[in-house]
Amino acid sequence: MIQLTQDTDGYVRMSRHFPAQTMISISFTDGTTGEYSGRRMNEIYDQALADFRLANNMDVKGFNRNAKNIHRRNAVEHVPVAAGMK
């Protein structure tokens, strides 16, 4: 099991995809904890990455969205989470 901690801004550090079957435990700032599958966290990561790219006009510049070619300088390392998320 992978253990993550939410920071005061509401994010967890996640710089890569986790294995889909791995369970991930998140300790939230309000003192609660939650367990999520790697698949769910990967979905949240992908959404955060898409939002980041859209907000920075990266689609307009023609960046390749293929998952195999993620350039670390054009990526996110912090993913927003909230207690009680599904």
KOLZA-139806 format. One record per residue: residue number from 1; residue in three letters; z, y, x of N, C-alpha, C, O in turn. Coordinates in steps of 0.1 Angstrom, whole numbers, plus 5000, padded with zeros to 4 digits. Layout:
N
(NUM,'ALA',(Z,Y,X),(Z,Y,X),(Z,Y,X),(Z,Y,X))
...
This chain:
86
(1,'MET',(5000,4988,5008),(5000,5000,5000),(5000,5012,5009),(5007,5013,5019))
(2,'ILE',(4992,5022,5005),(4991,5035,5012),(5000,5045,5005),(5000,5045,4993))
(3,'GLN',(5008,5052,5012),(5017,5062,5006),(5012,5076,5010),(5010,5079,5022))
(4,'LEU',(5011,5085,5000),(5007,5099,5002),(5017,5108,4996),(5024,5104,4987))
(5,'THR',(5018,5120,5001),(5027,5130,4996),(5020,5142,4992),(5012,5147,4999))
(6,'GLN',(5022,5147,4980),(5016,5159,4975),(5022,5171,4982),(5035,5172,4983))
(7,'ASP',(5014,5181,4986),(5020,5193,4992),(5023,5203,4981),(5021,5201,4970))
(8,'THR',(5028,5215,4986),(5033,5225,4976),(5021,5231,4968),(5024,5237,4958))
(9,'ASP',(5009,5230,4973),(4997,5236,4967),(4992,5226,4957),(4982,5229,4949))
(10,'GLY',(4997,5213,4956),(4992,5204,4946),(4981,5194,4952),(4974,5188,4944))
(11,'TYR',(4980,5193,4965),(4970,5184,4971),(4976,5173,4979),(4988,5174,4983))
(12,'VAL',(4968,5163,4981),(4972,5152,4991),(4961,5152,5001),(4949,5155,4999))
(13,'ARG',(4964,5148,5013),(4954,5147,5024),(4947,5134,5023),(4953,5123,5023))
(14,'MET',(4934,5135,5021),(4925,5123,5020),(4912,5127,5026),(4904,5133,5019))
(15,'SER',(4909,5123,5038),(4897,5126,5045),(4886,5116,5044),(4876,5117,5050))
(16,'ARG',(4889,5105,5037),(4879,5094,5036),(4881,5086,5023),(4891,5088,5017))
(17,'HIS',(4872,5078,5020),(4874,5068,5009),(4884,5057,5013),(4884,5053,5025))
(18,'PHE',(4891,5053,5003),(4900,5041,5006),(4894,5029,5000),(4885,5030,4991))
(19,'PRO',(4897,5017,5004),(4892,5005,4998),(4895,5005,4983),(4907,5008,4979))
(20,'ALA',(4886,5001,4975),(4887,5001,4960),(4899,4994,4955),(4905,4998,4945))
(21,'GLN',(4903,4982,4961),(4913,4974,4956),(4927,4978,4961),(4937,4972,4956))
(22,'THR',(4928,4987,4970),(4941,4991,4976),(4949,5000,4966),(4943,5008,4960))
(23,'MET',(4961,4997,4966),(4970,5005,4957),(4975,5017,4966),(4979,5015,4977))
(24,'ILE',(4976,5029,4960),(4980,5041,4967),(4992,5047,4959),(4990,5049,4947))
(25,'SER',(5003,5049,4966),(5014,5055,4959),(5015,5070,4963),(5014,5073,4975))
(26,'ILE',(5016,5079,4953),(5017,5093,4956),(5031,5098,4952),(5035,5096,4941))
(27,'SER',(5038,5105,4961),(5050,5112,4958),(5047,5126,4955),(5042,5134,4963))
(28,'PHE',(5050,5130,4942),(5047,5143,4938),(5058,5153,4941),(5070,5149,4943))
(29,'THR',(5055,5166,4941),(5065,5176,4944),(5076,5177,4934),(5087,5182,4937))
(30,'ASP',(5074,5172,4922),(5084,5173,4911),(5094,5161,4912),(5103,5159,4904))
(31,'GLY',(5092,5152,4922),(5101,5141,4925),(5096,5128,4919),(5102,5117,4922))
(32,'THR',(5086,5128,4911),(5081,5116,4905),(5071,5109,4915),(5066,5115,4924))
(33,'THR',(5068,5096,4912),(5058,5089,4920),(5048,5083,4910),(5051,5081,4899))
(34,'GLY',(5036,5080,4915),(5026,5074,4907),(5018,5064,4916),(5016,5067,4928))
(35,'GLU',(5013,5053,4910),(5005,5044,4918),(4991,5044,4912),(4989,5043,4900))
(36,'TYR',(4981,5045,4921),(4967,5046,4916),(4959,5036,4925),(4963,5033,4936))
(37,'SER',(4948,5032,4920),(4939,5023,4927),(4931,5031,4937),(4929,5043,4935))
(38,'GLY',(4926,5025,4947),(4917,5032,4957),(4904,5037,4950),(4899,5047,4953))
(39,'ARG',(4900,5029,4940),(4888,5033,4932),(4890,5046,4925),(4881,5055,4925))
(40,'ARG',(4902,5048,4919),(4905,5060,4911),(4906,5072,4921),(4901,5083,4918))
(41,'MET',(4913,5070,4932),(4914,5081,4942),(4900,5084,4948),(4898,5096,4951))
(42,'ASN',(4892,5074,4950),(4878,5077,4955),(4870,5086,4945),(4863,5094,4949))
(43,'GLU',(4872,5083,4932),(4866,5091,4922),(4871,5106,4922),(4863,5115,4921))
(44,'ILE',(4884,5107,4924),(4890,5121,4925),(4884,5128,4938),(4881,5140,4937))
(45,'TYR',(4883,5120,4949),(4878,5126,4961),(4864,5130,4960),(4860,5141,4964))
(46,'ASP',(4855,5122,4953),(4841,5125,4951),(4840,5138,4943),(4831,5146,4945))
(47,'GLN',(4848,5139,4932),(4848,5151,4924),(4852,5163,4932),(4846,5174,4930))
(48,'ALA',(4862,5162,4940),(4866,5174,4948),(4856,5178,4958),(4853,5190,4960))
(49,'LEU',(4849,5168,4964),(4838,5171,4973),(4826,5177,4966),(4820,5187,4971))
(50,'ALA',(4823,5173,4954),(4812,5179,4946),(4816,5193,4942),(4807,5202,4943))
(51,'ASP',(4828,5196,4938),(4832,5209,4935),(4832,5218,4947),(4828,5230,4946))
(52,'PHE',(4836,5213,4959),(4836,5221,4971),(4822,5225,4975),(4819,5236,4978))
(53,'ARG',(4812,5215,4974),(4799,5218,4977),(4792,5228,4968),(4785,5237,4972))
(54,'LEU',(4795,5226,4955),(4790,5235,4945),(4795,5249,4947),(4787,5259,4946))
(55,'ALA',(4808,5251,4949),(4814,5264,4951),(4808,5271,4964),(4809,5283,4965))
(56,'ASN',(4804,5263,4973),(4799,5269,4986),(4783,5269,4987),(4778,5270,4997))
(57,'ASN',(4777,5267,4975),(4762,5268,4974),(4755,5258,4983),(4744,5261,4988))
(58,'MET',(4761,5247,4986),(4755,5237,4995),(4743,5230,4989),(4734,5226,4996))
(59,'ASP',(4743,5229,4976),(4732,5222,4970),(4719,5231,4972),(4708,5225,4974))
(60,'VAL',(4720,5244,4971),(4709,5253,4972),(4703,5252,4986),(4691,5254,4988))
(61,'LYS',(4711,5249,4996),(4706,5249,5010),(4700,5235,5013),(4695,5233,5024))
(62,'GLY',(4700,5226,5003),(4693,5213,5006),(4701,5203,5013),(4695,5194,5020))
(63,'PHE',(4714,5203,5012),(4722,5193,5019),(4720,5179,5012),(4719,5179,4999))
(64,'ASN',(4719,5169,5019),(4718,5155,5014),(4731,5151,5008),(4741,5151,5015))
(65,'ARG',(4731,5146,4995),(4743,5142,4989),(4745,5127,4990),(4754,5121,4984))
(66,'ASN',(4737,5120,4998),(4739,5106,5000),(4753,5103,5007),(4756,5109,5017))
(67,'ALA',(4760,5094,5001),(4774,5091,5006),(4774,5087,5020),(4785,5089,5027))
(68,'LYS',(4764,5081,5025),(4764,5076,5039),(4763,5088,5049),(4767,5086,5061))
(69,'ASN',(4758,5099,5045),(4756,5110,5055),(4765,5122,5052),(4760,5133,5052))
(70,'ILE',(4778,5120,5050),(4787,5131,5049),(4790,5137,5062),(4794,5130,5071))
(71,'HIS',(4787,5149,5064),(4790,5156,5076),(4804,5162,5075),(4807,5169,5066))
(72,'ARG',(4812,5158,5084),(4827,5162,5083),(4829,5177,5082),(4838,5182,5076))
(73,'ARG',(4820,5185,5088),(4822,5200,5087),(4819,5205,5072),(4822,5216,5069))
(74,'ASN',(4812,5196,5064),(4809,5200,5051),(4816,5192,5041),(4811,5188,5030))
(75,'ALA',(4829,5189,5044),(4836,5180,5035),(4850,5185,5032),(4854,5196,5037))
(76,'VAL',(4857,5178,5024),(4871,5182,5021),(4881,5172,5027),(4877,5161,5028))
(77,'GLU',(4893,5177,5030),(4903,5168,5034),(4915,5168,5025),(4924,5159,5026))
(78,'HIS',(4916,5177,5016),(4927,5178,5006),(4922,5177,4992),(4912,5184,4988))
(79,'VAL',(4928,5168,4985),(4923,5164,4971),(4934,5168,4961),(4946,5165,4963))
(80,'PRO',(4931,5176,4951),(4941,5180,4941),(4946,5168,4933),(4938,5161,4928))
(81,'VAL',(4959,5167,4931),(4965,5157,4922),(4976,5163,4914),(4981,5174,4917))
(82,'ALA',(4979,5156,4903),(4990,5161,4894),(4998,5149,4889),(4992,5138,4887))
(83,'ALA',(5011,5150,4887),(5019,5140,4882),(5014,5136,4868),(5011,5145,4860))
(84,'GLY',(5013,5123,4865),(5009,5119,4852),(4994,5118,4850),(4989,5116,4839))
(85,'MET',(4986,5120,4861),(4972,5119,4859),(4968,5104,4857),(4975,5095,4860))
(86,'LYS',(4956,5103,4850),(4951,5089,4847),(4940,5085,4856),(4935,5074,4854))
